[in-house]
Amino acid sequence: MSNPDEGATHNGDAGPSATAFTPPAYVENPTPALGFGVSSITRRWKREDLFNKGSLIARGFAFLLSLLSFIITASNKHGDWRNFDNYEEYRYLLAIAILSTLYTGIQALIHVNALWNVKQILNQRISAMVDFVGDQ
C-alpha cells in the first residue's frame, strides 16, 4: 500500500489513467462564460458603434430635409398677388428654415468631428445643454 495507484486498483476504481481527455480551450474562439467577459464587451462596442453611425445618418438626413425646405422656401417666387415676400408669415418661415439648416448642419459637423477624432469639441454636459436649447 505504499503506492497510491495500487490502492485505487484494489477498490475497483480505474485510477487516473481512465479519466477522459479534455482538449485545451481554443484561444481563437473562446466560449462565452455566462455572458461575462470579452464577448459581452465586444457586443456592447458594436451596439454603441451602430448607435453612433445611426445617429450620424439621422442628423445627415435632418440636415438634408432642412436644407431642402430652405431652398424651396427661398426660391418660391410667383407673380402678382402670389408674391410671398410681401407677407410677414412667409419671412418668418424663411427665417426658421435658415435657422434649422444652420443648426442641423452644425450638429452634423460636430458629430462627424466626434466620430473621426474620438474627441468632442464640447464636454458632454454642455453639449447636452446646447442640444436641448437648440431643439426647443
N, CA, C and O atoms as a MOPAC input file, in Angstrom:
PM7 MOZYME 1SCF
protein

 N      0.79200 1    -1.18800 1     0.00000 1
 C      0.00000 1     0.00000 1     0.00000 1
 C      0.83200 1     1.24700 1     0.00000 1
 O      0.33800 1     2.33400 1     0.29900 1
 N      2.05500 1     1.10400 1    -0.32400 1
 C      2.89900 1     2.27600 1    -0.37500 1
 C      2.64900 1     3.08800 1    -1.63800 1
 O      2.91600 1     4.28900 1    -1.64700 1
 N      2.15000 1     2.47900 1    -2.69300 1
 C      1.84100 1     3.17200 1    -3.94100 1
 C      0.35300 1     3.53000 1    -3.95400 1
 O     -0.48700 1     2.64200 1    -3.81400 1
 N      0.00700 1     4.82100 1    -4.11800 1
 C     -1.40400 1     5.19200 1    -4.08900 1
 C     -2.19100 1     4.61600 1    -5.24900 1
 O     -3.40000 1     4.41900 1    -5.12300 1
 N     -1.55300 1     4.34000 1    -6.36900 1
 C     -2.27200 1     3.77800 1    -7.51000 1
 C     -2.70500 1     2.35100 1    -7.23000 1
 O     -3.73500 1     1.90400 1    -7.73400 1
 N     -1.93400 1     1.63900 1    -6.43800 1
 C     -2.29800 1     0.26700 1    -6.11900 1
 C     -3.57000 1     0.21400 1    -5.29100 1
 O     -4.39300 1    -0.68500 1    -5.46900 1
 N     -3.73500 1     1.16500 1    -4.39300 1
 C     -4.93300 1     1.21600 1    -3.56900 1
 C     -6.16900 1     1.47800 1    -4.40700 1
 O     -7.24800 1     0.97400 1    -4.09700 1
 N     -6.02300 1     2.25300 1    -5.45400 1
 C     -7.15400 1     2.55600 1    -6.31500 1
 C     -7.55000 1     1.35000 1    -7.14500 1
 O     -8.73500 1     1.15300 1    -7.41100 1
 N     -6.58500 1     0.53700 1    -7.56100 1
 C     -6.91100 1    -0.63100 1    -8.37500 1
 C     -7.53300 1    -1.73100 1    -7.53900 1
 O     -8.29600 1    -2.54100 1    -8.06600 1
 N     -7.23100 1    -1.78400 1    -6.26400 1
 C     -7.83300 1    -2.80100 1    -5.40500 1
 C     -9.29100 1    -2.50100 1    -5.12200 1
 O    -10.07100 1    -3.42100 1    -4.87600 1
 N     -9.67800 1    -1.23200 1    -5.15100 1
 C    -11.06300 1    -0.87600 1    -4.85800 1
 C    -11.95700 1    -0.98900 1    -6.09000 1
 O    -13.16500 1    -0.77500 1    -5.98900 1
 N    -11.40400 1    -1.31300 1    -7.21800 1
 C    -12.19200 1    -1.42300 1    -8.43800 1
 C    -12.21400 1    -0.12900 1    -9.23100 1
 O    -12.82300 1    -0.07800 1   -10.29900 1
 N    -11.56600 1     0.91600 1    -8.73700 1
 C    -11.51200 1     2.18900 1    -9.44800 1
 C    -10.39400 1     2.11700 1   -10.46700 1
 O     -9.33000 1     1.56900 1   -10.17700 1
 N    -10.60500 1     2.64400 1   -11.62100 1
 C     -9.61100 1     2.54300 1   -12.68300 1
 C     -8.43400 1     3.47200 1   -12.44100 1
 O     -7.36300 1     3.24100 1   -13.00200 1
 N     -8.58300 1     4.50400 1   -11.63700 1
 C     -7.47300 1     5.40400 1   -11.33400 1
 C     -7.37200 1     6.53800 1   -12.32700 1
 O     -8.27600 1     6.75600 1   -13.13400 1
 N     -6.25400 1     7.26900 1   -12.26300 1
 C     -6.11000 1     8.45000 1   -13.10900 1
 C     -5.92300 1     8.13500 1   -14.58000 1
 O     -6.13800 1     9.01300 1   -15.41600 1
 N     -5.53300 1     6.92700 1   -14.92800 1
 C     -5.30200 1     6.62400 1   -16.33800 1
 C     -6.61400 1     6.49900 1   -17.11600 1
 O     -6.59600 1     6.58000 1   -18.34400 1
 N     -7.73900 1     6.30600 1   -16.44700 1
 C     -9.00900 1     6.11300 1   -17.13100 1
 C     -9.82500 1     7.39900 1   -17.24400 1
 O    -10.94400 1     7.36400 1   -17.75500 1
 N     -9.29800 1     8.52900 1   -16.78200 1
 C    -10.05700 1     9.78300 1   -16.88100 1
 C    -10.11300 1    10.23200 1   -18.33100 1
 O     -9.18700 1     9.97700 1   -19.10100 1
 N    -11.18900 1    10.89300 1   -18.70300 1
 C    -11.38500 1    11.34800 1   -20.08100 1
 C    -10.43200 1    12.49400 1   -20.39800 1
 O    -10.16300 1    13.35300 1   -19.55900 1
 N     -9.93200 1    12.48400 1   -21.62200 1
 C     -9.02900 1    13.54300 1   -22.06800 1
 C     -9.85200 1    14.74100 1   -22.51900 1
 O    -10.72200 1    14.61300 1   -23.38000 1
 N     -9.57700 1    15.90200 1   -21.93900 1
 C    -10.25800 1    17.12500 1   -22.35800 1
 C     -9.28200 1    17.95800 1   -23.15700 1
 O     -8.20400 1    18.28700 1   -22.66200 1
 N     -9.63700 1    18.30900 1   -24.39000 1
 C     -8.71700 1    19.11100 1   -25.21000 1
 C     -8.59000 1    20.51700 1   -24.62600 1
 O     -9.50700 1    21.00200 1   -23.96400 1
 N     -7.46100 1    21.16400 1   -24.87000 1
 C     -7.28400 1    22.53100 1   -24.35600 1
 C     -8.24500 1    23.48900 1   -25.04700 1
 O     -8.65600 1    23.26400 1   -26.18500 1
 N     -8.59500 1    24.55400 1   -24.34700 1
 C     -9.52500 1    25.54800 1   -24.90300 1
 C     -8.85100 1    26.29200 1   -26.04800 1
 O     -7.65600 1    26.58400 1   -26.00000 1
 N     -9.62900 1    26.58900 1   -27.06400 1
 C     -9.09800 1    27.31000 1   -28.20700 1
 C     -8.95300 1    28.78800 1   -27.86200 1
 O     -9.83600 1    29.39500 1   -27.25700 1
 N     -7.82400 1    29.34400 1   -28.26100 1
 C     -7.57700 1    30.75200 1   -27.97200 1
 C     -8.31100 1    31.63100 1   -28.97800 1
 O     -8.79900 1    32.70600 1   -28.63000 1
 N     -8.38900 1    31.17200 1   -30.23000 1
 C     -9.01700 1    31.98600 1   -31.26100 1
 C    -10.52600 1    32.08100 1   -31.09100 1
 O    -11.10900 1    33.11900 1   -31.40400 1
 N    -11.16100 1    31.04300 1   -30.61200 1
 C    -12.61300 1    31.00000 1   -30.47000 1
 C    -12.99800 1    30.71100 1   -29.02200 1
 O    -13.41200 1    29.59600 1   -28.70400 1
 N    -12.86500 1    31.69700 1   -28.14900 1
 C    -13.22100 1    31.42300 1   -26.75500 1
 C    -14.72800 1    31.27700 1   -26.60800 1
 O    -15.49800 1    31.95200 1   -27.29100 1
 N    -15.12900 1    30.41000 1   -25.73200 1
 C    -16.55200 1    30.22800 1   -25.48200 1
 C    -16.99600 1    31.22600 1   -24.42400 1
 O    -16.28100 1    31.44900 1   -23.44700 1
 N    -18.16000 1    31.82700 1   -24.60200 1
 C    -18.62000 1    32.78400 1   -23.60100 1
 C    -18.98000 1    32.07000 1   -22.30500 1
 O    -19.52700 1    30.96700 1   -22.30800 1
 N    -18.66400 1    32.72000 1   -21.21800 1
 C    -18.93600 1    32.12900 1   -19.90800 1
 C    -20.02400 1    32.93900 1   -19.22000 1
 O    -19.73400 1    33.95000 1   -18.57900 1
 N    -21.26100 1    32.50900 1   -19.34500 1
 C    -22.40300 1    33.11800 1   -18.67400 1
 C    -22.58700 1    34.60300 1   -18.98300 1
 O    -23.08500 1    35.34700 1   -18.13800 1
 N    -22.19200 1    35.05000 1   -20.18700 1
 C    -22.42200 1    36.42600 1   -20.59200 1
 C    -21.39300 1    37.41100 1   -20.07000 1
 O    -21.52200 1    38.61100 1   -20.31300 1
 N    -20.39000 1    36.94900 1   -19.37200 1
 C    -19.36200 1    37.84600 1   -18.87300 1
 C    -18.13400 1    37.72300 1   -19.74200 1
 O    -17.90900 1    36.68700 1   -20.36800 1
 N    -17.34400 1    38.77000 1   -19.78400 1
 C    -16.06200 1    38.68100 1   -20.46100 1
 C    -16.01400 1    39.42600 1   -21.76500 1
 O    -16.70500 1    40.42400 1   -21.97100 1
 N    -15.17700 1    38.91100 1   -22.64100 1
 C    -14.84400 1    39.59600 1   -23.87700 1
 C    -16.03900 1    39.70600 1   -24.81400 1
 O    -16.23500 1    40.74900 1   -25.43700 1
 N    -16.83400 1    38.66000 1   -24.92600 1
 C    -17.93100 1    38.69000 1   -25.89400 1
 C    -18.97600 1    39.74600 1   -25.53900 1
 O    -19.52100 1    40.39000 1   -26.43500 1
 N    -19.26400 1    39.93400 1   -24.26800 1
 C    -20.24600 1    40.95500 1   -23.89900 1
 C    -19.69100 1    42.35600 1   -24.12900 1
 O    -20.43900 1    43.27000 1   -24.47300 1
 N    -18.40100 1    42.52800 1   -23.94300 1
 C    -17.78500 1    43.83400 1   -24.18800 1
 C    -17.80400 1    44.15800 1   -25.67200 1
 O    -18.13200 1    45.28000 1   -26.05600 1
 N    -17.45700 1    43.19000 1   -26.51100 1
 C    -17.47000 1    43.45000 1   -27.95000 1
 C    -18.88100 1    43.68100 1   -28.46600 1
 O    -19.07600 1    44.49000 1   -29.37200 1
 N    -19.87700 1    42.98300 1   -27.90500 1
 C    -21.26700 1    43.25000 1   -28.30000 1
 C    -21.66900 1    44.66900 1   -27.92400 1
 O    -22.36900 1    45.33700 1   -28.68600 1
 N    -21.24000 1    45.13000 1   -26.77100 1
 C    -21.56200 1    46.49400 1   -26.33900 1
 C    -20.89700 1    47.51000 1   -27.25000 1
 O    -21.51800 1    48.50400 1   -27.62500 1
 N    -19.63500 1    47.27300 1   -27.61300 1
 C    -18.94000 1    48.18800 1   -28.51900 1
 C    -19.62300 1    48.23600 1   -29.87500 1
 O    -19.76700 1    49.31200 1   -30.45500 1
 N    -20.04300 1    47.09400 1   -30.38700 1
 C    -20.72900 1    47.06000 1   -31.67800 1
 C    -22.05800 1    47.79600 1   -31.60100 1
 O    -22.42600 1    48.51200 1   -32.53200 1
 N    -22.79000 1    47.62400 1   -30.48600 1
 C    -24.06600 1    48.30700 1   -30.31400 1
 C    -23.85900 1    49.81900 1   -30.24400 1
 O    -24.61800 1    50.57500 1   -30.85100 1
 N    -22.82500 1    50.27200 1   -29.50100 1
 C    -22.55200 1    51.70400 1   -29.41000 1
 C    -22.10800 1    52.26300 1   -30.75800 1
 O    -22.49300 1    53.37500 1   -31.12000 1
 N    -21.30500 1    51.50900 1   -31.50500 1
 C    -20.86200 1    51.93900 1   -32.81800 1
 C    -22.04500 1    52.06200 1   -33.77700 1
 O    -22.13200 1    53.01500 1   -34.55100 1
 N    -22.94700 1    51.09400 1   -33.71900 1
 C    -24.15000 1    51.14900 1   -34.55300 1
 C    -25.01900 1    52.34200 1   -34.16700 1
 O    -25.57900 1    53.00600 1   -35.04000 1
 N    -25.13700 1    52.61800 1   -32.87500 1
 C    -25.91100 1    53.77000 1   -32.41800 1
 C    -25.29500 1    55.07600 1   -32.91000 1
 O    -26.01500 1    55.97100 1   -33.35300 1
 N    -23.96700 1    55.19600 1   -32.83700 1
 C    -23.30100 1    56.41700 1   -33.29800 1
 C    -23.45900 1    56.61600 1   -34.79800 1
 O    -23.70600 1    57.73100 1   -35.25700 1
 N    -23.31700 1    55.53300 1   -35.56400 1
 C    -23.48000 1    55.65700 1   -37.00800 1
 C    -24.92400 1    55.96500 1   -37.37600 1
 O    -25.17700 1    56.76000 1   -38.28000 1
 N    -25.86600 1    55.34600 1   -36.68700 1
 C    -27.27900 1    55.62900 1   -36.93800 1
 C    -27.64300 1    57.05900 1   -36.59200 1
 O    -28.43600 1    57.69500 1   -37.28500 1
 N    -27.05500 1    57.56000 1   -35.51200 1
 C    -27.29400 1    58.94700 1   -35.12200 1
 C    -26.74200 1    59.90800 1   -36.16600 1
 O    -27.37400 1    60.91500 1   -36.48500 1
 N    -25.57000 1    59.59900 1   -36.69300 1
 C    -24.99100 1    60.44600 1   -37.73400 1
 C    -25.84900 1    60.41600 1   -38.99700 1
 O    -26.04100 1    61.44900 1   -39.63800 1
 N    -26.35700 1    59.26300 1   -39.35300 1
 C    -27.22200 1    59.14900 1   -40.53500 1
 C    -28.50400 1    59.96000 1   -40.31900 1
 O    -28.96500 1    60.63700 1   -41.23800 1
 N    -29.07700 1    59.89800 1   -39.12900 1
 C    -30.29700 1    60.66300 1   -38.83400 1
 C    -30.03100 1    62.16300 1   -38.88300 1
 O    -30.84700 1    62.92300 1   -39.40400 1
 N    -28.89300 1    62.59200 1   -38.34400 1
 C    -28.55100 1    64.02300 1   -38.39600 1
 C    -28.31300 1    64.48100 1   -39.83200 1
 O    -28.71200 1    65.58600 1   -40.20100 1
 N    -27.67500 1    63.65400 1   -40.63800 1
 C    -27.45700 1    64.00000 1   -42.04100 1
 C    -28.76500 1    64.09100 1   -42.81100 1
 O    -28.94200 1    64.97400 1   -43.65100 1
 N    -29.68300 1    63.16500 1   -42.51800 1
 C    -30.99800 1    63.19900 1   -43.16000 1
 C    -31.77900 1    64.43800 1   -42.73800 1
 O    -32.45200 1    65.05400 1   -43.56500 1
 N    -31.69700 1    64.81000 1   -41.45700 1
 C    -32.38100 1    66.01700 1   -40.97700 1
 C    -31.78500 1    67.25600 1   -41.63400 1
 O    -32.51600 1    68.18400 1   -41.97900 1
 N    -30.46800 1    67.28200 1   -41.81100 1
 C    -29.83300 1    68.41200 1   -42.49200 1
 C    -30.28700 1    68.49900 1   -43.94200 1
 O    -30.56100 1    69.58500 1   -44.45300 1
 N    -30.36400 1    67.35400 1   -44.59400 1
 C    -30.80900 1    67.34500 1   -45.98500 1
 C    -32.23600 1    67.87300 1   -46.11300 1
 O    -32.52500 1    68.66000 1   -47.01400 1
 N    -33.12100 1    67.45200 1   -45.22800 1
 C    -34.51100 1    67.92200 1   -45.29400 1
 C    -34.63500 1    69.40200 1   -44.95600 1
 O    -35.41700 1    70.11700 1   -45.58300 1
 N    -33.87000 1    69.86900 1   -43.96700 1
 C    -33.95900 1    71.29800 1   -43.62600 1
 C    -33.34900 1    72.15900 1   -44.73100 1
 O    -33.84100 1    73.25400 1   -45.00500 1
 N    -32.28600 1    71.67200 1   -45.36600 1
 C    -31.71100 1    72.40800 1   -46.49500 1
 C    -32.69400 1    72.44600 1   -47.65700 1
 O    -32.82600 1    73.46500 1   -48.33500 1
 N    -33.37500 1    71.34000 1   -47.88100 1
 C    -34.38000 1    71.30500 1   -48.93900 1
 C    -35.52800 1    72.27400 1   -48.65300 1
 O    -36.00400 1    72.96300 1   -49.55400 1
 N    -35.96800 1    72.32300 1   -47.39100 1
 C    -37.04700 1    73.26900 1   -47.05300 1
 C    -36.58600 1    74.71400 1   -47.21300 1
 O    -37.36600 1    75.56800 1   -47.63400 1
 N    -35.33100 1    74.99400 1   -46.88100 1
 C    -34.80200 1    76.35000 1   -47.06800 1
 C    -34.74800 1    76.71800 1   -48.54600 1
 O    -35.14200 1    77.82000 1   -48.92800 1
 N    -34.26600 1    75.80800 1   -49.36900 1
 C    -34.15300 1    76.09100 1   -50.80400 1
 C    -35.52900 1    76.28500 1   -51.42800 1
 O    -35.72100 1    77.20600 1   -52.22200 1
 N    -36.48100 1    75.43500 1   -51.08300 1
 C    -37.83300 1    75.56500 1   -51.64200 1
 C    -38.49000 1    76.85900 1   -51.18400 1
 O    -39.13800 1    77.54900 1   -51.97100 1
 N    -38.32000 1    77.18600 1   -49.90200 1
 C    -38.93300 1    78.40600 1   -49.38200 1
 C    -38.29300 1    79.64600 1   -49.99600 1
 O    -38.99600 1    80.59800 1   -50.33400 1
 N    -36.98000 1    79.64900 1   -50.14400 1
 C    -36.28800 1    80.82300 1   -50.68200 1
 C    -36.54000 1    81.00500 1   -52.17100 1
 O    -36.53100 1    82.13500 1   -52.66000 1
 N    -36.76200 1    79.93000 1   -52.89600 1
 C    -36.93400 1    80.05300 1   -54.34500 1
 C    -38.39800 1    80.14400 1   -54.77000 1
 O    -38.69600 1    80.09800 1   -55.96400 1
 N    -39.30100 1    80.27100 1   -53.82400 1
 C    -40.71800 1    80.33700 1   -54.13900 1
 C    -41.07300 1    81.74800 1   -54.60700 1
 O    -41.41900 1    82.60400 1   -53.79400 1
 N    -40.98900 1    81.98700 1   -55.90200 1
 C    -41.28600 1    83.29800 1   -56.49400 1
 C    -42.44800 1    83.15100 1   -57.46400 1
 O    -42.36500 1    82.42700 1   -58.45600 1
 N    -43.52100 1    83.84400 1   -57.16000 1
 C    -44.68800 1    83.84600 1   -58.03500 1
 C    -44.97600 1    85.28800 1   -58.41700 1
 O    -44.43700 1    86.21700 1   -57.81700 1
 N    -45.79300 1    85.46200 1   -59.37800 1
 C    -46.12900 1    86.80300 1   -59.83100 1
 C    -47.33900 1    87.37300 1   -59.11800 1
 O    -48.11500 1    86.64200 1   -58.50100 1
 N    -47.49300 1    88.68800 1   -59.20900 1
 C    -48.63800 1    89.44900 1   -58.71500 1
 C    -48.93900 1    89.18100 1   -57.24000 1
 O    -48.06000 1    89.32600 1   -56.39100 1
 N    -50.16100 1    88.79800 1   -56.93700 1
 C    -50.60700 1    88.66600 1   -55.55300 1
 C    -50.02200 1    87.43900 1   -54.85900 1
 O    -50.11700 1    87.32100 1   -53.63700 1
 N    -49.41300 1    86.51800 1   -55.62400 1
 C    -48.84300 1    85.31500 1   -55.02000 1
 C    -47.39300 1    85.51300 1   -54.61200 1
 O    -46.71700 1    84.53600 1   -54.29300 1
 N    -46.89700 1    86.72900 1   -54.61100 1
 C    -45.54000 1    87.01400 1   -54.18900 1
 C    -45.47400 1    86.93100 1   -52.66400 1
 O    -45.97300 1    87.81400 1   -51.96500 1
 N    -44.86600 1    85.88400 1   -52.16500 1
 C    -44.87000 1    85.62900 1   -50.72900 1
 C    -43.92100 1    86.54100 1   -49.95800 1
 O    -43.95800 1    86.55200 1   -48.72800 1
 N    -43.07900 1    87.30100 1   -50.64000 1
 C    -42.19100 1    88.23300 1   -49.94600 1
 C    -42.97100 1    89.34000 1   -49.23800 1
 O    -42.45600 1    89.96700 1   -48.31300 1
 N    -44.19300 1    89.57900 1   -49.66200 1
 C    -44.99700 1    90.64300 1   -49.06300 1
 C    -45.61600 1    90.23700 1   -47.73000 1
 O    -46.12500 1    91.09800 1   -47.01300 1
 N    -45.59000 1    88.98900 1   -47.38500 1
 C    -46.25600 1    88.50600 1   -46.17800 1
 C    -45.25100 1    88.27100 1   -45.05600 1
 O    -44.18600 1    87.68900 1   -45.26500 1
 N    -45.60900 1    88.73000 1   -43.87500 1
 C    -44.73900 1    88.58900 1   -42.71300 1
 C    -44.58100 1    87.12000 1   -42.31100 1
 O    -43.51100 1    86.71300 1   -41.85900 1
 N    -45.61700 1    86.34200 1   -42.47100 1
 C    -45.56400 1    84.92700 1   -42.11300 1
 C    -44.54900 1    84.17800 1   -42.97300 1
 O    -43.86100 1    83.27800 1   -42.49200 1
 N    -44.46300 1    84.55100 1   -44.23000 1
 C    -43.52000 1    83.91100 1   -45.13200 1
 C    -42.08400 1    84.22300 1   -44.72200 1
 O    -41.21800 1    83.34800 1   -44.74900 1
 N    -41.83900 1    85.47700 1   -44.34300 1
 C    -40.49600 1    85.84700 1   -43.88300 1
 C    -40.12700 1    85.10400 1   -42.61200 1
 O    -38.97200 1    84.71900 1   -42.42800 1
 N    -41.10300 1    84.89900 1   -41.72900 1
 C    -40.87000 1    84.12000 1   -40.50800 1
 C    -40.53300 1    82.67300 1   -40.86100 1
 O    -39.61500 1    82.09200 1   -40.28100 1
 N    -41.25200 1    82.09800 1   -41.78900 1
 C    -40.99900 1    80.72700 1   -42.22500 1
 C    -39.61000 1    80.58800 1   -42.85100 1
 O    -38.91600 1    79.59600 1   -42.62500 1
 N    -39.21800 1    81.58200 1   -43.63200 1
 C    -37.89000 1    81.56300 1   -44.23900 1
 C    -36.79600 1    81.67200 1   -43.17600 1
 O    -35.76800 1    81.00200 1   -43.27300 1
 N    -37.01300 1    82.51500 1   -42.16300 1
 C    -36.03200 1    82.64200 1   -41.07800 1
 C    -35.90600 1    81.33300 1   -40.29900 1
 O    -34.79700 1    80.94400 1   -39.93300 1
 N    -37.00800 1    80.65600 1   -40.04100 1
 C    -36.97200 1    79.36400 1   -39.34200 1
 C    -36.24200 1    78.32600 1   -40.19300 1
 O    -35.48900 1    77.51200 1   -39.65900 1
 N    -36.45500 1    78.34500 1   -41.50400 1
 C    -35.75900 1    77.40500 1   -42.38700 1
 C    -34.25600 1    77.65800 1   -42.37500 1
 O    -33.47300 1    76.70900 1   -42.40000 1
 N    -33.84400 1    78.91100 1   -42.33700 1
 C    -32.42200 1    79.24800 1   -42.26900 1
 C    -31.82800 1    78.76600 1   -40.94400 1
 O    -30.76900 1    78.13800 1   -40.92700 1
 N    -32.50600 1    79.06000 1   -39.84400 1
 C    -32.00100 1    78.64600 1   -38.52900 1
 C    -31.94000 1    77.12400 1   -38.39800 1
 O    -30.97900 1    76.58200 1   -37.85100 1
 N    -32.94700 1    76.45000 1   -38.89200 1
 C    -32.95700 1    74.98600 1   -38.79900 1
 C    -31.84300 1    74.37300 1   -39.63400 1
 O    -31.22500 1    73.39500 1   -39.21300 1
 N    -31.57500 1    74.93400 1   -40.81400 1
 C    -30.49500 1    74.42900 1   -41.65200 1
 C    -29.14200 1    74.64600 1   -40.98100 1
 O    -28.30200 1    73.74600 1   -40.97500 1
 N    -28.92700 1    75.81900 1   -40.42300 1
 C    -27.66600 1    76.09200 1   -39.72600 1
 C    -27.49500 1    75.18200 1   -38.51200 1
 O    -26.41700 1    74.62600 1   -38.29900 1
 N    -28.54000 1    75.03000 1   -37.72800 1
 C    -28.45700 1    74.23000 1   -36.50200 1
 C    -28.17600 1    72.76500 1   -36.80400 1
 O    -27.30000 1    72.16100 1   -36.18400 1
 N    -28.91600 1    72.18400 1   -37.75800 1
 C    -28.69000 1    70.77500 1   -38.05700 1
 C    -27.35400 1    70.55400 1   -38.75200 1
 O    -26.72900 1    69.51000 1   -38.56500 1
 N    -26.90900 1    71.51500 1   -39.54700 1
 C    -25.58900 1    71.41000 1   -40.18000 1
 C    -24.47200 1    71.42700 1   -39.15800 1
 O    -23.52800 1    70.64200 1   -39.24700 1
 N    -24.57800 1    72.32200 1   -38.18400 1
 C    -23.56400 1    72.38600 1   -37.12200 1
 C    -23.59500 1    71.12700 1   -36.27200 1
 O    -22.54300 1    70.60700 1   -35.90000 1
 N    -24.78000 1    70.63100 1   -35.96100 1
 C    -24.89700 1    69.37700 1   -35.20100 1
 C    -24.23800 1    68.22100 1   -35.94600 1
 O    -23.51600 1    67.42600 1   -35.34500 1
 N    -24.48000 1    68.12400 1   -37.23600 1
 C    -23.89100 1    67.03600 1   -38.02500 1
 C    -22.37300 1    67.16100 1   -38.08800 1
 O    -21.66800 1    66.15700 1   -37.99400 1
 N    -21.86200 1    68.38000 1   -38.24500 1
 C    -20.40600 1    68.57000 1   -38.27400 1
 C    -19.76200 1    68.22400 1   -36.93600 1
 O    -18.68700 1    67.62500 1   -36.90500 1
 N    -20.39600 1    68.58700 1   -35.84700 1
 C    -19.86300 1    68.24900 1   -34.52200 1
 C    -19.85700 1    66.73400 1   -34.33600 1
 O    -18.91100 1    66.18100 1   -33.77500 1
 N    -20.90700 1    66.06400 1   -34.80200 1
 C    -20.98000 1    64.61800 1   -34.67000 1
 C    -19.92200 1    63.91800 1   -35.52800 1
 O    -19.31300 1    62.94300 1   -35.08900 1
 N    -19.70600 1    64.40900 1   -36.74000 1
 C    -18.66400 1    63.85400 1   -37.60900 1
 C    -17.28900 1    64.05800 1   -36.96500 1
 O    -16.45900 1    63.14900 1   -36.97100 1
 N    -17.05400 1    65.24000 1   -36.41600 1
 C    -15.78500 1    65.52300 1   -35.75200 1
 C    -15.57800 1    64.60000 1   -34.55600 1
 O    -14.46900 1    64.11300 1   -34.34000 1
 N    -16.62400 1    64.35400 1   -33.78000 1
 C    -16.51100 1    63.47300 1   -32.61500 1
 C    -16.23100 1    62.03200 1   -33.03700 1
 O    -15.50500 1    61.32200 1   -32.33900 1
 N    -16.78900 1    61.58500 1   -34.16100 1
 C    -16.54400 1    60.20800 1   -34.61300 1
 C    -15.14500 1    60.04200 1   -35.20000 1
 O    -14.50000 1    59.01800 1   -34.97300 1
 N    -14.67700 1    61.02100 1   -35.93900 1
 C    -13.36800 1    60.89300 1   -36.57700 1
 C    -12.22500 1    61.11300 1   -35.59400 1
 O    -11.23400 1    60.38300 1   -35.61600 1
 N    -12.36100 1    62.11000 1   -34.73800 1
 C    -11.26700 1    62.44000 1   -33.82500 1
 C    -11.39800 1    61.77900 1   -32.46900 1
 O    -10.48000 1    61.87000 1   -31.65400 1
 N    -12.49500 1    61.12600 1   -32.20900 1
 C    -12.80700 1    60.47000 1   -30.93300 1
 C    -12.67100 1    61.45000 1   -29.77400 1
 O    -12.51300 1    61.04100 1   -28.62400 1
 N    -12.73100 1    62.71100 1   -30.07100 1
 C    -12.68000 1    63.73900 1   -29.03900 1
 C    -13.76300 1    64.75900 1   -29.36000 1
 O    -13.87700 1    65.22700 1   -30.49300 1
 N    -14.55300 1    65.09600 1   -28.35500 1
 C    -15.63200 1    66.04400 1   -28.57500 1
 C    -15.12600 1    67.47100 1   -28.39900 1
 O    -14.21500 1    67.73400 1   -27.61500 1
 N    -15.74200 1    68.38600 1   -29.14900 1
 C    -15.37200 1    69.78900 1   -29.05700 1
 C    -15.81700 1    70.34800 1   -27.71200 1
 O    -15.05500 1    71.03000 1   -27.02700 1
 N    -17.04800 1    70.05400 1   -27.34600 1
 C    -17.59900 1    70.49100 1   -26.06300 1
 C    -17.67500 1    69.29300 1   -25.13000 1
 O    -17.77700 1    68.15100 1   -25.57700 1
 N    -17.62300 1    69.56200 1   -23.82400 1
 C    -17.78200 1    68.42100 1   -22.92800 1
 C    -19.23500 1    67.95200 1   -22.97000 1
 O    -20.10100 1    68.64000 1   -23.51200 1
 N    -19.49300 1    66.79400 1   -22.40400 1
 C    -20.78500 1    66.13000 1   -22.59000 1
 C    -21.94200 1    66.92100 1   -21.99100 1
 O    -23.02600 1    66.95500 1   -22.57300 1
 N    -21.73500 1    67.55000 1   -20.85400 1
 C    -22.81000 1    68.30700 1   -20.20600 1
 C    -23.19800 1    69.53600 1   -21.02900 1
 O    -24.38400 1    69.80600 1   -21.22400 1
 N    -22.20600 1    70.27500 1   -21.50800 1
 C    -22.50100 1    71.47200 1   -22.31200 1
 C    -23.12200 1    71.06400 1   -23.64700 1
 O    -24.02800 1    71.73500 1   -24.13900 1
 N    -22.64500 1    69.97900 1   -24.22800 1
 C    -23.20300 1    69.50600 1   -25.48500 1
 C    -24.67500 1    69.11500 1   -25.33400 1
 O    -25.48600 1    69.39700 1   -26.21500 1
 N    -25.01800 1    68.46400 1   -24.21700 1
 C    -26.41100 1    68.09100 1   -23.97500 1
 C    -27.26300 1    69.34200 1   -23.78100 1
 O    -28.40400 1    69.38700 1   -24.24300 1
 N    -26.73200 1    70.35000 1   -23.10900 1
 C    -27.47100 1    71.59600 1   -22.89500 1
 C    -27.69500 1    72.32400 1   -24.22900 1
 O    -28.78500 1    72.84000 1   -24.47700 1
 N    -26.67600 1    72.36500 1   -25.07800 1
 C    -26.81200 1    73.01100 1   -26.39000 1
 C    -27.85100 1    72.27500 1   -27.23700 1
 O    -28.67200 1    72.91200 1   -27.89800 1
 N    -27.82200 1    70.94200 1   -27.22200 1
 C    -28.81800 1    70.17100 1   -27.96600 1
 C    -30.22200 1    70.42900 1   -27.44600 1
 O    -31.15600 1    70.56000 1   -28.23600 1
 N    -30.38700 1    70.50500 1   -26.13900 1
 C    -31.70800 1    70.74400 1   -25.56500 1
 C    -32.22600 1    72.12700 1   -25.94000 1
 O    -33.37500 1    72.26900 1   -26.35800 1
 N    -31.38300 1    73.14500 1   -25.79100 1
 C    -31.80900 1    74.51600 1   -26.09900 1
 C    -32.07000 1    74.65000 1   -27.59500 1
 O    -33.03700 1    75.29500 1   -27.99900 1
 N    -31.22100 1    74.05000 1   -28.41600 1
 C    -31.42100 1    74.12100 1   -29.85300 1
 C    -32.68200 1    73.41900 1   -30.31400 1
 O    -33.35000 1    73.87900 1   -31.24000 1
 N    -33.01100 1    72.30500 1   -29.67100 1
 C    -34.22600 1    71.58100 1   -30.04900 1
 C    -35.48800 1    72.31200 1   -29.60100 1
 O    -36.56100 1    72.11000 1   -30.17100 1
 N    -35.36400 1    73.14100 1   -28.60400 1
 C    -36.54000 1    73.88900 1   -28.14900 1
 C    -36.82900 1    75.00200 1   -29.13000 1
 O    -37.78100 1    75.75900 1   -28.94000 1

